[in-house]
């Protein structure tokens, strides 16, 4: 048996699926069909599902009635006991709800990624088919060396290294065709090797005049705001692609929408702009810039309205203004 490193707290002991079901029941979760619940636990995993029942655990309060907070995260400390009315079936329905939401969000992110790759390749390729190798298209400050935590860094060089890795790893026919013929790879070919992060980083570091033209094509008058969008959409894309919970996650940064009148008209507050509602709004704007007749928002609204009922699983946790479901009336 392997030894736990001395500096680490030992892990919790292994439990069988039936033991885990019994543990959940002992903590107050209602499980009407333990056999079915055990099978689902075996399919998905206890730890993955724990993210969906976490908000259903009771909060620990002090004698003054204030929630005790974790010194590391400053979040309320949760007890192991579940809020009355917490059921395994509702938790698993929430997991399936989140899966549908992830799939819908990934669909929109894909449309945005492919479109922006095309716009970037067309904008820069017009000036030079090999522009992705040329620092003249990059903000001068980002081509200079700088020191961070004692190490010398260079944003432009790091992006070039990342881009080359993507090209080296890519097995797309268009790239392999050029390689086998010893032909230089033009901009409109190498973008086929990009992931969302590579694309969004290139947009972030390119010269402002090129940013402006590309942003304008998707209805954004402030490229800096669009940089923020792409950073959060990249995180969202990674969560969706790696099957990580998205329905009640908080974004790292609050999205800004002042440069787009129809987004500003939605009246989204900071809470909405740091949750999935804000990301839905951004994607709605971008998707309808690409395809004005897109029915993506209606599909997402139907999914959101299907959210299961469970303790503390609220629409507010998704950034919505009330518990009435998706506010279709806000969207023109």
N, C-alpha and C positions, 0 to 999 in steps of 0.2 A: 504493500500500500504506500502511495506517495506521501511525502511529508509536506505539511503546510509550512511555507517560509516563516521564520520566527517573527518577522515584522508584521505579518498579516493575521487578521482574525480568522479562525478556521471557518470553512463554509458550513452551511446548514446540512444536516444529515440527509442522505438520500431517502426518498419515500416513494412507494409504488403509487400507481394511479388510484387504486382503491383507497389507499391511506390518505391521499390528497383529497379525495371526495369526502371522506370521513372528517378530515380536518376542516374543510369548508363548512360542513354541516355543524360541527361543534362551535363554529364561530358565528352561526346564525344565518347562513345562506340557505334558502329554501331550495331543495333539489327534489323535485317530484319523481324523477326517473333516474336513479343513481346509475343504472346500467348504461343508459344513453349518455349521461353526463360523463361517465368514465371513458366511454368510447370517444367522445368529442375532445376530452382532455388529452387523450392519447394522440389524437389527430393534430391538434393545434399546439399543445404544450401549456402547462400550468403558468409558466412565467410570462408567456405572451398574453394569456388571458388576464393575468393579474393587473395589467395596465388598464383593462376595461372595468374591473371591479374596484379599482383603487378608490375612486370617488364615492363608492358605496360604503366605505369603511367609516366608522364613527371617528369624529375628531376628539382629541384629548383636550379638556379644558382645565384651567387652574381654578382655585377656590374663588377667584373674583369673576369667574365666568368668561375669561379671555382664553382664546385658543393658544395652547402651547405651540411654540415654533421650533423647528429644527435649526440648530446653530449653523449648519452648513448651507442649507438651502433657503432658510427663512420661511419655508412653507409650513402650514399647520401639521402637527404630528398626528398621524392616524393610528387609531387603535386597531387591534386585530378583529374586533367585533364588528359585524355588519349592521348597517341601518335596517330596522325592521322592514320587511317587504322586498328585500333584495333576493332575486331568484336567479338561479343558474341559467334558465331558459332566456330571460331578458338580457343577461350579460352576453350570452352567445349570439343573440339577435343583434346586439350592439356591435359585436365583432363582425358579423356579416354585413351590417349597415356600413361600417367603416370600410370594409372591403369594396363595396359598391361605390362608395364615395372616392376611394383611392383610384379606382379604375376610371371613373369619370374625370377626375382631376388630371390623371396621367394622359388621357386622351387629349385634353386641351393643351397641356404642356408640350406634348409631341407636336401639335399643330404650330404652336408658337416657336418651338425650337427649329423646326424645319424651315419655317418662313423666315426667321431671322438669319439663319445660316445663309439662305438664298440671297437675302437683301445685302448682307455683309459681303458675300462673294461678288455680287454684281457691282456694288458701290466701289469696292477696292480693286476688283479685277479690271474695271474700266480704266483705271490709272496704270495698272501693271499686273499682268497675270500672276506674277510672283511677289505681289505686295506684302504677303504675310511674312516675308523674310526681311523686309525693309523697315528700318527704324524711322524713316521720314513720315510714316503714317501713324506713328505713336506719339503720345504726349511726351515732349522732351524730358520733363522731370522724371518720368517713369523709365527712361532709358539709362538713368544715372545710378551708380552704385550708392548704397546707403548701408548703415550699420544698425542691426537690430539684435539685441541680447548678445552682443559681442561677436556676431557673425556678419560678414559682408553679404549683402543681398542685392539683387537687381531684378526688378519686376519684369522688364522686357525679356531679359535672358531666361528667367524662370518660365515665362510663358512659352518661349521658343522651345525649351526643353520639353515642356508638357506637350506641345503640339507635335514635336518629333516622335515622342513616345506613342502618341495616338496613331500617327501615320505608320510607325513600325509595327504596331499591334493590329492594325486594320487589315481585314481580309476581304473587304469589298472588291467586287470585280473591277470597278473603275480604277481603283488605286493599283491593284495588282496588274492590270493591263498596262498602265504607264510604267510600272517598275520593270516588268518583263521586257519592255521595249527600250529601257534606259532613257525614258522621256521625263523631262521636268514635269512636276505636278503643279498645274495651275490652281489658282485660288478656288475655283468652282468645283474642283475635284477633292482637294484636301479637306474641305468642310464636311465631306461624307465620313471622315474619320473622327470628327469632333463629337464630344458629348456636350450636354448643356453647360457644364462648368467651363469647358474650354471656350465655347462660344461666348458666354456671358463675360468672361474675363477679357477676351479680346475686345468686345464692345466697350468695356470699362476703360481700357488703356488707350484706345485709338484717339486720334486728334478730334477736337470738338467739332470741327466742320463736318467730319464724316459722321460723327454721332448724331449731329443735328439732322442731317438728311435721312438717316435711317430711322431715327425716332419719329420724325414727321410722317413717315410712311405708315406708321402704326398709331397715328393720332396722338402723339406725345410731344409737347413743346419744350420739355425740360429733360434732357438726357440724364442729368444727375438723378432725377426721380426714377427714370427707367432703369438705371444701374441698380437702384435699391430693389425695384421689382424683380429684376433678373436674379439677384442674390437670393431673395426669398423663394422664388419659383424654383431655383436650383435645389434648395433645401427640400422643398415640397416634392420635387421630382425624385430626389434620392429616397425620401421617406416612402413614396408610393412604389418605387421600383424595388425597394427592399422590404416591402410589406409591413412597414412600421405604422402604428396608429397615427391618424391625422385629425380625427374629428374634433378633438378638444385641445390640440397642441397650440402653444403660444409661440409666435414668430420671434426671432432674435431681435428684429428691428421693426418698429411701426412703419407701415407703408405710407408714402406721401402721394397724394393724388391731386394737388392743387393745379397741376399743369393741364389737366383734362377736365373741361367743364362738365361733361356728363357724369364723370366719376365724382366730382365735387358736389354735384346736385343730389347725389345719393344721401348726403349728410352723414357719412360714416364717422363715428367717433374713434378715439384712440384704441378703445377696446376692440371694436370691429376690425380696425386696420391692423391689429396684431393677431388676429385669429383667422380661421378658415373663411369667414364671411368676406373679409378684405381681399383674400386671395381669389375667391370666387369672382368678386367684382373686377379685379384686375384682369383675370383670365377672360371674363365676359367681354370686357372692352377689347382686348387683343384678338380674341377669336372672331368677334364680329367685324373687326377691321380687316381680317383676312377673308372671312366669308360672311357678308352681311345677313344672309338668310339662315345662318346657323341656328339649329335648335338645341344647342348644347345647354344653354341656361335652363330651358324647360326641363331637360333631363335631370340636371343637377337639383333643381327645385323639387322635383318629384321624389328624388332620393332623400333629400333633407327632410321633407315632410313625412317620410316613412320612419323617422328616428324612433326607436323603441322607447317605451316609458320605463324608467328605472330611477331609483333614488339618486338625486344630484346629477343626473344625466340631462342637462338642460340645453335649450337652444342658446341661452346666454353664454354657455361655455364655448360655443362656436362663434360668438361675436354678434349674434342677432339681438335686436332691440327688445324683443318680448318672446313669450312662449307660444306664439300663434303660428309658428312655422316660417317657411321662406317668404319674405316680403316681396312678392311679385309686383305689387303696385308701385314699388320704387323704381323699377326698371322700365325705361321707355321701349 
